Amino acid sequence: MQGYAIVGMACRYPGIKDTSSYWQALVRGESLLKEMTDPWASLYYSKDQDRSNPRESYSTIYTKKYGSIAENSWIDCLRFAFPPNLVEGDPSQYLCLQVAAEAMADALRGRAPEWIPHERTGVVVGMGDHPHRGIVGALMNGMILEHFIDVLADSVGAVLKGARRKQLRSLLSSAFELVTDPAITPNLISNVVSGTIANRLGLLGPNYLVDGACTSGMIAVDHAIKQLDSGDADLMLVGGVQATMNFPIYQLFCTINALSEEGIFPMSKFASGTLLSEGVGFIALKRLSDAVESGDPIYSVIRSVALASDGKGEGLLAPNRQGQVLAMKRAYQKCDIKPSDVSLVEVHATGIPHGDNTELSSMLEVFEGCHRGLSTIAVGSIKSLIGHTIPASGVASLIKASLALQNKLLPPSVCPDPLEAVADHSTPFYINRTLRRWFHSPAKPRIAAINSFGFGGINGHLLLQEFTDSNQQAGSPVILFPYTASKSPDLLADTDPSIGNDSSGKTYRGLLKYQHQGYTTTGRAIFLEADSRSELQDLIAGLEVDKIHQAVLFKSTHSNNQSSRAATRLVIFASSHRNLGEGLQDASSWLASNPSSSSHRGRHFIYSESADSRGKIAFLIPGEGVQSPEMLGDLTTNIDLFAYWYNFMDEALGREIPLGLVTCLPNADLDCARSANARRIELLYAQDSATQIIAACLMSFYEIASRIGLRPDQLVGHSQGESNAVMLSGSLATMKNQDDLRTRIKQIHEFFSKADSIDEFPEGSTFAISGLELGQLNTILKMRSEWSLISDNCRSQRVVFSEADFCEELVEHIVAAGGNILPTPLTRPYHTRYFKNGAETHRRLYREFPHSIQFESHHAVAYSCLTTKPYPSDYEQGMQIFIDQWLNPVRYEETIRNMYADGARYFIELGPNTTLTSYTKEALSEFPDIVAVSLGTSRKDSTTAFLQSVAILWTSGLDLNLGALDGLFIERYRTGLATVIKPATAVPVHSEIPQYNSVGLRDFLTSLASDVVPPSSGSRSESSSQTVSAQDPTSMAVISDPTSSGARSTSSPNALPVPVVKEQDPVLGQQLLLEHSRTILTILASAEASSKQILKQVD
């Protein structure tokens, strides 16, 4: 397969110092921009800038929001042999070297430097021209400074010639904060950036810069691939850099009104402009075949990159669809990927409305025909988090997409009120605004597309594919019925022997450490147990929330050798890491304030004392109807098992729209998109997809329960869940592994797709009834044969079916009797006489594919809601119950009460909501010793709710495997993410525009009062030849040279003419000097802001 492997990555972006912090920032999905603190920006910021006035727009800025990397801008001088005092000038040189070395170290992973083919390794860096610290500083301390002195000399006369001029030059130069040393001069040559990398890392391949504005990074990748294709290189370091984002750059963008005052919101109706940022990103790139052969860690695979220009259009800076469309089409023509294979587009969108709309229009043309009734292609923009890093933006998008592919998650973007085309499910695209599991068809690898469109009409489109190693064992559960806890690769400890035995040499050793454990921000819990309240308080006091990196932390002072349980148990749970501290504080305060209370369930914690196991464990298995849009919320994102089982079903059945997308896609954002939401509901409740969605959730929850030590003694299924309960009890001899399950799923699906008679029943509706006793309801139902009871769930919820023509009459009778009635989304008359064709179809299914039910003593007991008792051991009797339950009401309440009588005390629902849990609590409301929880919920914070349910079970006396509970969460990165180690020898790399200070300048000008002045001549005013008395310390002298017109003097200071001194009004002298200063300020109004700053300080 054609491809180019990304084997190393490193970066600096606002609030980000490495790939590990980059991923955490992506997961959080929050803007990392801030306001400029640069004195230049503060001095020239004008919120009320007159943007129609060119002179004012050139001299002020109207927004200070931007992205800075100043806190992470440094270089390890000792490692790279740079004198610390010479780290000055253009920051790009030093930051690119540091980050490029980190990318190479990431690719090395502790291996010896011989892994690097030094003679065949090149460097390409995307970088644009901009007024950086080095070049502006050179101008300020050279031409601009001389011009300032010339203007000042022309204004105040001969006193600034000769020695006085040199004295002023020396004074200003010494007050300039930028180091001036000839050794820094090469740093001002742009190509030194790539040359320094090759020089310090000993690379003998080509090194050069490319400049394509915002597309620079993608052009650099294109050049690197060409080097690899030609055989001139075997490894390429590719980067993009915008090391400086300063006041002059913002001045330029303010002149064209390109910046936003509120924020950067790509693809949003709120978009009002872009915001700019600093950034550096590098990747190490190899041919895929070479990377696989050498066993390199592979983040992702570049399959294609293509470029195109806009051609003739509206204007040089106006985006043009034809160039964007051409770049995209060329990328797909160069490989075997089609637009319909893409499931994430990382857009270029900068937040400038015209540009965003043009890009979206181009995408709609290229992706025409990819709409499947629902929007299935996520759209994201890293710029909404870190701003627009211009030439570094392409690499930022590439790193983001690589991390998303690697972790199989879709990071969120900040996008309030999205544009209609990405909000209403009318196009293939939707804006992804929350962290989501990246569901896709398992038949093909995940594909991300990246747009990069630059000023001047240069466009790029890149296709990035997840790396799948056919030799690597899939991280899937080991399925047995009943399940045993898995030992999948996902749960094994991550070890990397190279990290502990780093032989990468002095250039790379110690640059990085690897974080193999990292969690999403949703759902955290701390489980504590101790033999006394005081010990528990000590445990709480010893916790440092900032150092807790697990999703689930367990600490205990209870000895494992003791036969009894710990006397106290406490669980603190929170929706995010930052809220754990609040929970700990609440728990500690409650314990101190309630010394006699033995239990408590608070908003953030659960506490209990001396809790012993109460009895048997019963699993509650729901049937069709419990699914809902975005069910299970963030739980599917945080626990891998859901994605595995959704994909398992998709693969078994070859589904076009993955089940995970049906359940996890966001609803359409606009009211006008009700039809799209209706389409989604239709998919959710269609018989085939509904049963598969419920089955995937069920298998996931059963595996979760098995891993944390929850094994059922009893099971009961509601409606369609009954056959699943029998399966999970371990009683189906024909289903003992994944292959059996996959075969049976295919067989059942094919059988029902041909069995049309199952839907042969009258049109009607189902209703949920409450407020009536069962006898009252039965009396009403006997009035018409067209009404039937479907299920008796509990006293406050029973479900009935009515033929369509009699629904209104049923409603009238229920309301008249004092009851409440609500419609449900189900339309099939399960468990009634109307479903006889469906029951017969199931009979044929069991005959064609016998389940071989074998009830044995070591199996859990499965209860039937038809008989309200355990299934019989006889196969024929069991089959008959399977058939008859479709024709008779579900007697759930009575069954649950029988299970309680048989010893069940813990009732645990394995489903996406709390429906059966609610029924069970009401059915057993008079029994205080029961514990009923659901592992799933329809709440958005479903991870927190899941941990809360586990906490209730644990504090109620069940012993659980809490280590495995932590292991359920996404606890590893597949190749490990790098954390940068800042050494003690790190030297800051400054990017801010240098400044003068006025220390000594006022004294110098005051000292001019002691100098002498010749008589005035020419056009000089009489007052200009007069000085102020040196006796007046508040006065200043204004001196004129009759031979000078501002040119530099070559005469000796000893050759000055004899002075003529006249006394002058001190107030007048002060005014004259101020007038001269303001005159200079006016002259330099269009010059560099640095000169204006000098005069501002003097004035």
N, C-alpha and C positions, 0 to 999 in steps of 0.2 A: 504494500500500500504506500502510495506517495505520502510523504509527510515529514515534518521537521519538529523534533522534540524540544520542548522547553525543559531543560534539565537543571536550571538554577534561576533564582529570582532574588532581587533585593530592591529596596526603595526607601525614599523619604518623601512623604507628602504631608500636608497639614495635619498635625496630631498623630502622625504615623511615622515610626522609625524603622520598621521591618515588616516582613510578610505576616508575622504573627499578629502584630498590632493592626495591620491592614485588615486582616480577616475579622478581628474583633470589631473594628470600626464598621465593616460591612454588615456584620450581624446586628449591631445596634441601630444602624440606619439613621444616624443623627448628623446634622450639619457640623462640620469642624472648622467653619470659618469664624473670624473674629474681626475686631476693628484695629486698624493701624494705630500703633503707638509712636511711630516715627515722628520726630519734631517737625519735619517738613510737612507731613500730612496735616498735623494739627494746626500749623501756621497758615496753610493755604486751603484748608477745608472750608467750603461755603455751601451750606445746605440750600441757600436761596440763590445759587448761582444763576446768572442770566445766560442761559444756554444759547440764546440768539446772538449774543455778543462774542465774536471770535476772540477778541483780546482778553475778555474775562474768562472764557472757557479754556484758553491756553494757560492761564495763570492760576487757576483754582481747580479743585476737584469737588464733586458733589456727593461722593460716597466714600466711606473709609473701610467698608467691609472687604475683607480679602482673606487669603489663606497663606499662612506663614509656616516655614519649616525651621525658623531660627533656633528653636530649642533643641533641635536634632541636627544642627549644622556644625559638624566638627570633622577633623581628620586626625588619624593616628600618626603623628609626625615621626615618632620613633620607628614605627613599622615601615614607613615609606621614605624615610631619610629626607624629610623636609625640615630645614631650620624653622623653628616655631616663629621667630621674629619676621620671617619672610612669607608667612601665610597671609597674603594680602592681595588685593587687586580683584580680578574676576573670580568669584567664588565657584564658578562652574568647574574649573580645573580640579580643585581639591575635592569637591563633593562627588564629582563623577568618578574620580579615582577610588575614593573610599567605597562608594556603592557598587562600582564594577567589581572591586576585589571581593566584596561580600557576596555578589552573585556567583563569582567563580568559586568561592569557598562553599557556597550552597551546593554547587554542582559537584565539588570534590567530595563532600561528606566525609572528611577525615582521611581520604585516600592520599597516597603519596603524590607529590607534584608531577611525577612522571606520567600521571594520567592525562595531564594537559599536553596536547601536541603544540608546544610553543612555536615551532616554526610554521605551523599551519593554523594558527589562531589569529583572527582579525578583530578589529574594533570599528563599529559604525555608530555614530552618535547623532541623533536628531537635535538640532539646536538652532535657534534663530538669533538675529541681531537684536540687541536691546541695550539701553543705557545702564550698564551695570556699574558697580562700585569702582572697578578698576579704571574703566575708560573715562567715566565722569570725574573721578578723582584726578586723573592725569590732566584732563582739561582744566579743572578747577585750579590745580596747582601750577598750571603752565599758562596757556593762552588766556584763560579767563582772568586769572590773577594779574597778569601783566596788563590786560585791557583795563581792569579795574584801577590799577595804579596809574595808568596813562590818563584815564578820565579824571581821576582825583588830582593828578598833577596839573592837568590842563585847567582845572577849576581853581586850585589854590595857589598855583604859581611855582616860582623857582625853588621854593623851600623844599620841594620834593624831588629835586634833581640831585645827582651825585650821591654823596654818602647818605643823605636822608632817604633817598629812594631805596638804596640797598638795605638801609636799616628797616624801613617799612616792609620790604620784601622778605627779609629774614624774620621779622616779627610775625607776619601773616603765615609764612611757611611753617614756622615752629608751632603756631597755634592750630595748624591743620592736623586733624586726627589721623589721616591716612599716612602710613609709612611710605616715605619716598626713598627708594633704593634702586639702583640700576639693575639689580638681580631680579626685580619684579617685572621688568619690562617685557620679557618673553611671555609673561602671563596675559598680556593684553592682546596677544595674537590668538585668534579663536581656535585654529586647528591644534594648538597646544593641548586643548582639552582631550582629544583622542590620542594625541601623541604621548601625553603624560601617562595615560593608562598603559599603552604598549610599552613605554619605557620602564615604568616601575614594576610591571608584571612580567617583563621579559618576553613579550609577544612579538613575533617576527612576521605575522601576516599583515595585510593592509590595514591602515587606520585612517579614517577621514570623517568629516562632518557632512551632514545633509541638512538643507533648510527648505522645508515645505510648509512653513507656518504651523498650523495646528495638525497637519498631516505628517510632520517631520518624523515622529516615532514610527509610523507605519511605513513610510518610505525607507527608513533605516532597516526595518525588518525585511522589506522587499530586496534591498541591496544585499543584506546578509544571506538571504536564501539564494540569490544569484551566485554569491561567492561559494556557497556550499554545492550548488548544482554544477558549477564549472569545475569543481575539484580543486580550486585554488585554496580552499580552507576546509578544515574538518570541524572546527569549533569557532563560533562567532559570539562576541560580546556585543549586545545591541542595547542602546539606551536612548533616552530622551531626557532633556534637562531644561528647566526654567529655574535657575538658582536665585534669581532676583525678581521680586515684585515690589517696585518702589514708586515713589511719588511721580517721577517723570513719565513712567509707563502709564500710570493712572491718568495723568494729565492728557496724554495722547488719546486714550479711549474715551475720556470725558468729552473731548472735542467732537466726537461723532455720536455722542449719546448712547454708547453701547453698554454702559454699566447700569446695574440696578441699584436702587436705594434700599429695597426691602430684603432681597435675598435672591438666590439663583434657583429657579423652579423649571427645569426642562420639561417640555411637553405639557405644560399647565396653562390654564386660562389666566392664572395670576402672573405668568412670566412677563417681566418688564425689562429684561436685560441680563447680561452675564456678570459674573464676578471672577476676578483673576486670582491666581495662586502660584506659589512656588512649588517645585516638585522635581524629583529625580527618580527615574526608574530604569533598571537594567535587567535583562534576561540573558541567559546562556543558551545558545541554540546549536543543535546538532542534527544531522540526518537521523531520522527515526530508526532506521536499520542499525546504524552505528550505536545509538543510545541503548537499544534493546540488547545488542550483542555484548556491550560492556557493562550491562546491568545498572545503568544510571537511573536515579530517581526521576520519574517523568511526571511533570505537572499536567501537561496537556500537549496536544499535537496540532501544529499549524498545517492545515490542509491546502489552503490557497490564500493568496493575497493579490489584489489587482488594483491598478491605478488608472485614473482618467482625468482629463481636464474639462472644465466647463465649456470651453469654446466661447463663441461670441454670445453675449447675453446682455442683461440690463446694465450691468456695471461691473467693475473689477472686483468689488467686495460683495456684490449681491450673489447669493447662491443660485445655482442653475440646475434644474432637474436633470437635463440631458446628461451632464457629466456625472452626477451621482448615480443615475440609473445605469449608465454604461459601466461604471466601476463595479457595481454590484453584479451585473450580468456577466461581466468578464470573469469575476471570481468563481461563479458557478460553472462557467464553461471550461475552466481550467481543471476541474476535478469531477468526481462522480456524485457530488452532493447537490441536492435540489433545494430550492427555498422551502419546500414543505417539510424537509428534514430538520429545519432550524426550530429550536424551541426557546431561544433567548436571543434578543438583539440588544447589544450594548450600543446605544445611539450616540451620535456626536453631539446632539442637541445641547446648545449652550445657554438656553433660556432667552435668547433673542427671538421674539415671536415669528418674524418672517423666516428666519433660518430653520426654526423648529417645524413650522408648517411645510416648508419646502421639502425638508428631509422626510417627513411623514408621507407626503404626497409621492415622493420617489419610492419609498418602501411599499406603498400600496400598489404601485405599478409592478414592481418586481415580484411581490408576493401575491399577485392576483391569482385566484383559484385555490388559495391555501386556507380559506375560511371553512370551518367544519360545523357551522351552526353555533359554535361557541368560540370565543377568542382563546387560542391555545398557545400563542407565542408571547412570552413575557418580554416586556420592554423595560430597560433600566438605563440609568445614567449616573456614573460615578461623580460627575460634576455637581450633582445635587448635594453631595456630601463634602467634597474637597474643593469645589470651584474648578475653574478652567485653567489648567496648567500649560496651555498652549502647546509648545513642542513636546512637552512631557505627557500630554493627555493621552496620546495613543498607547503608550506603554502602561499608563495607569489603567486604561480599559482592558488591556491584554492581561495584566496581572489579576485584575478583578475577575474576569471571565475564567481564567485558569483556576483560581481558588474556588469559584462557584462550581466548575466542572469536577474538580477534585473532591469536593465535599458534598456534591449532589444536592446543593441548596441554591435557591434563588434569593440573593440579597435584595433588600428593599431600597427604593429610591424615595426621596422627598418630593412629592408631587401633589400639592393641594389642588383639587378641582381639575382633573385631567382633561385634556382636549377630548371632544366627543368621540373621535375616531379610535381612541384608545381607552374608552370608558364604557361604551354601550354594547359591546360584544357584536357589533355590526361588521367588524373587520377581523383579520387574523390576530390582531395585537391587543394586549391589555397592559396597563402600567402595573408593575409589581410593587406594591407599597408596604408589604409585610414580608418577613422572612418566611419562605415557603419551601417545602420539599420539592425538589426538581423531578416531578413525575414525567415519564416519557414512555414511549413504546419500547419494550425491552428487545425488540428485534434489531434495533440499530443503536449505535452509541449516541450520546447526547452531543448536540452541535450548538455552538454559540456563534453568532455573527457580530462583527464589530465595524461600525462606521467611523470614518475619520475624514472630515471635510475641512480643508484649510482655506484661509484668506488667499485671494488670488486665483481661486478656482481650481485647486488641486484636490482630488477626491480619492479615498481609499476604502476598500472593503476587504475584510479578513475573515476567514472561516476557521474556527477553532473547534477541535474535537476532543472529547474525553479519551484518555488513554485506557484501553482495556487490554490486559495481559492475559492471553488465552492459557498461559501456563500457570497463572495464579489461581488458587482455589477460591471460589466465590465465598463471600462472607455471608453464608446463609445458615438458617437454623438446621439442626439435625432433627428430623421429624420422626417421632414414634407416637403411636397411639396406645395408651396415654403418653403424653410427652415426657421426655426427660430434659433436664436443663441442658441447654446447648453449650458446647465448647467451640464456638465458631471463631474464625480468625478475628472477627470484630472485637471479641472480648479478651483475646489473649494479650498479655503484657507486651507493649511495644518496646522492642529492644533494638538498638542500633550499635553493633560492636564498634563501628568506626568512630563513634562519638567519644567513647571511653579510651580509644587507642588512636588518637589523632596523630597521623604521620604526614600531614599536609605541608609541613615545612614552615619556616618562620614567617613567610609572607602571609599565609592563610591561617595558621594555627591560632585558635582562640578568638577568631573574629566572631564566631557565632556559637550559640548553643541552641538545642532543638527542643521545642515544646510539643510533646506528643499528646498532651491532654489539654483540651480547650473546649469550653462549653458555650452554648448559646446563653442568652441573658434571661430566658424565660424559665422559671421554675427552679427553685433551690430549696433544700431542706437540710436541717441539722437534727440528727437523732442522738439523744443523750440518755444514758441510764447510769444510776448510781445506787448505792445501798442506803443513802440517807439524803435528806433535803440539803443539808449543809455541803455534802460532797457534790451534789448537783449544782449548787450555787458556785462552788469552786470551779467546776467544769465550765460554767458560763463565763465566769470572770477570766478564765484563761484563754478564751477564744478571741482571736483577732480576725475580724471579718475580712479585712483586706488580704489576708493570707490564705483564705479558703478558696481553693480552685476547683474543688469537686462540685458536681451537681448535688450529690448526697454525701454528707459527712456524718460518720458514726464515731462517737467516743463513749467509752464506758470505764467506770472504776470498778465494775463488778467482775470478780474472778470467774473465769470459765470453768474452774474446777468445782465451784459451788453448785450443788444440785438444785437449789432454789433459784427463782428468778430475782433480778434486781428489785429493790424495794420501790424505786421511783423510775418513771420513764417520762421524758419530755421530748417533744418534737416542735421545732420552729420551722415554719415554711413561709416562703415569700415568692412573689412573682418575678423578682429579679435579685441579683446579688446585692444591690445597694439597699434593698429593703430588709435584708437579713438582720442588720444591726438594730433596726427598729423592733423587729420581733424578739430579739434577744433581750433588749431593754424592757419590753413589755412583760416578758416571762419572768425576768429577774424581779421586777417591781411587784408582780402579782405574788410570787413565792414569798417575798418579804412581808407583804401586806396580809396574806391569808395563810397563816401558819397551821390552821386547823383544817383546812380544806384538803380533801384527798383526791380531787379530780377537777378538771376545768377544761373547757373548750373555748378558746378565745379566737379572735380574728386572725392572729398570727401564730398561735401555738396551741398544743394539746398537752395536758399533763394528767398523769394518773399514778396511783400508788398501789403496790401489791396486787397487780392484775394477773390472774391466772387464766388459763384457757377455759372457755365457757362450754365448749362442745364441738360438734362436727362442723365441717365446712361444706357449704352448698354453693354451687355455681348456678347462676341464673342466665339462661341463654335466650336472647331476644330473637324475634322473627322479623319479617318484613314490616316496614312502616316506621322504624326508629331512625332511619337515615334522614339527614337534613343538610342543607347547604353549609359548607365550611364546618362540617361536624368534626369534632375532636380538636378543632383549632390548632394550637401550636404543638400538641402532642405528636402529631404525625411528622412534624418538623424535627422534633428533638429525639425521637426514638426511631432507629433504623428499621425496626421490624415491620412497621406499617408499610413502608416503601417496598420492602421485600415481598410482602404478601400481596399487595396491589399488583406489583410487577409479575408475581407468580400467576395470578389470575389472568392478567393481560396476555402473558406469554402462552398460557395454556389455550386461550381462546382466540388469539390473534386480533385483539380489539384495536380499532382505528383510533378511538379517543380513549386514552388511558383512564382507568377507574379513578386513579388518584386525582386526575384533573377534574373529573366530574364532581368529586367531593371537596376539592381544595381550591378550585378557582374562586376568585372574588366575584361576588354578584356584580351585575352591571351597575355603574354608579349613577346613572341618569334615570329619571322617571320615564323618559321616552323609550327606555330599553326593556319594558316589561316583557315583551315578546321573547327577548333573549333569556331573561330569567325564567320564563315559562318553559323554554326549551331545556334549560338546565334541570328544572324540576321534573320535566318529563323523563330525562335520562336517569335521574335519581330514583324514580319510582317505577320505571319500566321493569317488568318481571325479571328479565335476564340480568340486567345490570344491578337491580336492587338486591337480588339474592347473592350476587358475586361480591358486592360491596359489603354486605353484612357478613358474608363468609370470611372475607379478608380481614375485617375488624376482629371477628371472633378468633381466627387463628392467631392474630397478633396478640390479643389479650391473653389467650391461653398460654402462649409461649412466654409472655411476660410473667404471668402468674407462676408458671413452672420454674422459671429462673430464680424468682425471689422466694421460692419455697412454699407457695400456695398450692396444695394438692387437694382436689375435692374428694369428699366422702359421698356426696350426693350431687346430682345434676338434674335440672328441669329445664325444658325448652318451651317457649311460648309459640304456638302456631308452627310456622315453618322451622322454628328453632328446635322443635322436638327431635327431629332426625339428627340435627347437629349435636344435641345433647347425648344421644345414643352413641354417635361416632366418637365424641370426646371421652366417653366413659371407658373406651378401650374395648368395646364389645363387638366391633366389626372386624372379623378375622381377615377380610379381604383388603383392608387398608392399614398397612403397617409402616409406610414410608411415603416420601414425596412422590415417587413415581406412581405408586398406587393412586394417590390423591389426584395427580395430574391426569392420569388416564380416566379416572372416574368423572372428573369435571368435564372433560371433553365428551365422554359418552353421554352424560346427562344433558349437556348443552345441545348436542346433536339430536338427541332423542326428543327433547322438548321443541326444538326448532321445526321438527316434522309433525309434531303432535298438535295440530290445530284445534282439536276438539276441546282442549283444556280451557279455552276462552269462550266456550259456548254456554253462556248464561245470560239471563235478562239484564238489560241496562238498569243500573241503580246506583245507590250511594250508601255509604256507611256513616254511622253517627255514634259519637261518644255520649253516653247518658250518665247523669249524676243526679243526686238528690232524691232518688227513689229506692225503696227496698226492692229486693229481687222479686218478691211476690207481686208487688205493684206493677213492676215492669212486665212480668210474664202475663198478667191480666190484660194489659194493653196489647201485647204482641199476639194474644189469642184472638183479637178482634179481626185480624186479617191474616190470611195465609201468605200474603206478600211480604210480611214482616218476620224476621228471624233473628234470634239471639246468636251472635258470633262468639262472644267471650264474656265470661263473668270474672273480671279481673280483681275487683275489690268492691267494697260497699259504695264507693264514690265514683266508680268508673266501670261501665259495662258498654259493650259495643254491639250495635244492631245493624242489620241490613234491611233496606227497603227498596222495592222496585220503584223505578223512576216516577211512575204516575201517582204514587201514594206517599211520597216523601212529605209533602206539605201537611197531609192529614196526620202523619206520624208526629210531626213537630207540634201540631195543635194539641194532640192528646197528651204528649209528654209535658208540655207547658201547663195544660189545664190541671194535670195531676200534681203540679208543684215541682216538677223536675226541670233539669237543665239539659239542653241538647246542642251539640256542636258537630259540624261535619268533619270528617277525617279525609286525608288524601287517598285512602285506599278505595278501590272500586270493585274489587273482586269479592264475591260472597263466599270466602273461605268458611269452612266449618258450618255449612248449612246444606240443605237438600239441593240447593241450586248447583253445588259444586260436584255433582255426581260424576260428570264427565272427567273432571280433574282427578277425582279419586280413582276412577277406573284407569286413567292414564298412569297414575302412580303405581297401580297394581301391575300394569304391563311393564313399567320400568323395573320394579323389583323382581319380576320374573325373568326379564332379559338380563339384568345385572344383579344377581343375588348378592345381598350384603353379608350373608353368613353370620348372623348375630349369634355370639357366643357369650353368655353371661357367666362369669366366673367370680370366685370369691375375692380375687385380688383386684377386680375392676371396681370402679366407683359405681354407685347405684343410680340408674337413670329412672326418673319418675315420668309417668304419662299423665298429661292433663285431660285425657279422656277418662281413664279409670281412677285418677288421683292417687295411684299407688305405683310401686316399682314395676318395671317391665318384667314380664314372666321370662323364665329361662328357656321356654319352648320356642323354637324358631317360628313355627307356623302361627302360634298365638301372637308372637311379637309382630309378625308381618300384618296380621289382621288388625292389630291396634294401629299400625302405621296407616292403614287404609281408612279405617273407620274414623280416625280423629279428624279427617278432612270433611266429614259429613255431620259432625256433632260439635256443639259449643266447647270452647276452651274453658275448663273449670280450674282456673289458676288459683283462686283464693283457697279453695278446698284442698288443692294439692299442696300448697305451701303450708297449710296448717298440719297436714299429715307429715310433712317433712320435719316440721318442728317437733311433733310428737315422737318422731323417730330419732331425735337427738340433735338436729341441726340448730346451730346458734349463730353462726356466721354466714350471712347471705351476701354473695359477691356477684354483682352483675358484670358480665363480659360483653359490653356493647357500647355504642357511641353516645348514649344518653342515660338518664336515670329513671326511665319509665318503669321497669320491673322493680327497681329499688323502691319506688314510691308505692307501687301496689303491695309489695311485701310488708313495708312498714305499717300500712293501714290494715292489712289482713292480720297482722300479729301485734296490733297496737296495745293489747292488754298485757303483753309479755315484756317486762323491762329488761330481760337478760339477752335480748337479741342485738346483733350488730349487723346493719344492712348498709352496704355501700356499693357504689358503681365505680369501676376503674375508668370509665369514660364519661364524658359530659359534652353538652353542646355549648358550654361556656367558651369564650375566646381564650381565657387563661386555663385551658384544659390541663396543662402540665401541672400547675399549682393544685388544681382540683384532684388530679391523680395522686400526687404526693400526699395531699390531705387525706385521701381515702386510705392509702397505705399507712399513714400515721395513726388513723383511727384503729385499724386492725392491730397494729403493733402495740399501741398503748392499751388495747383491750385484751392483751394476753397472748397474742400469737407471736411465736418466734419466727423471724424472717431473715433471709439472707440479704442484709443491707449492703454488703459489698457488691453483690450482683445487681442490686437496685441501682447503685451508682453506675455500674457497667452498662446498664440499658441505654444510657444517654450517649450522645455523640461525644465520645471521650478521646477520639484520636483523629489526627489528620493522616491521610493515607500515606503520605511521604514525609510527614513531620514538617512543621513550619519553623522557620528560623527566628530566633530572638537575638538581636544585636547586643553585643557586650561593649559598652563604652569604657575604654581603658583610661587609666590614670594619666596617660601621656596624651590624651586627646586635647587638641587645640581648637578653640572656636573658629569657625569660618564665618566672617561677617559679610552681609550682603547689603546693608543699609547705605544710603548715600552719605559720604563723609561730610563733616561740617567744620567750619571755622569757629573759634570762640573769640570773644572780644577782650579777653584778658590782656591788659597792657596797651591796647589800641587807643583807648581814651587818654591814657597818660601820655602816649606818644604824641597824639595830636595836641594835647595841652602844652607839651614841651616846645611845640613850634612857636609859642608866644615869645620865647627867649631869642628866637632867630631874628636876624636883621633883614630889611627889605630895601631894595633900590627904588629910586623914583619910578612912578608909573609912566607908561607911554603907550602909544597905539590906541587901541579901542578900549583899553581897560578903563573902568570907572575910577574916579579919584579915590573912592573909598577902598578900592581893592589894594591900594598901595599903603594903606594905613595899618598899624598894628595896635594892639591893646596893651595897656600897661601890664608889665609882668608882675606888678605889685598886686593885681587883682586876681586871686586864684580862680575865680569863676569865669574869667575872661579867656578868650582864645584869640590868637593872632591870625590875621589873614594876610598873606604875603604874596606879592606879585613879582614875576621875573619878566622884564621888558623884552628879553630875547627869546622867551619860550612860548611855544604854542602847543605844548603838551608832549613834545618829543623828548626822548631820553637825553640827559646831559652827559657829556664826556669830560667836562672840566673837573679839575681837582677841587676838592672841598676847600683847599687853601686859597683858591683863586676867586672866591666869592667876592662881589663888590662890597664897598663900604656901606654899611646899612644907614638908612635914613629912618629914624624912628619918630613917630608922632603919636601923641596920645589919642585914644579913641573911646567913645562911649562904650562901656562893656556890654550893655544890652544889645547895641547895634552889632557889635562883633559876634556875639553869640548867634544872633539872627542870621547874619551873613553865612556863618559856617553851616548852620542848619539848612539854609537855602541852597548852598552848594551841594550838600548831601542829598537833598531832595532832587536836585537837578540830575545828579548822577543816577539816582534811583530811576528817574524817568527815562534817561538814556538807555539804561540796561533793562528796561521793562520786558523786552523780548528776548533777553539773553538767558543764560542758565540761572535757575533759581538760586544757585549758590551765591552769586554776586549780590542778588537782592537780600539774601540773608545777612551778608556782611554789613551792608549798609543799614539794614534794619537795626542791627545791634549797635552800630555807631550812633544812629539817630536816637 
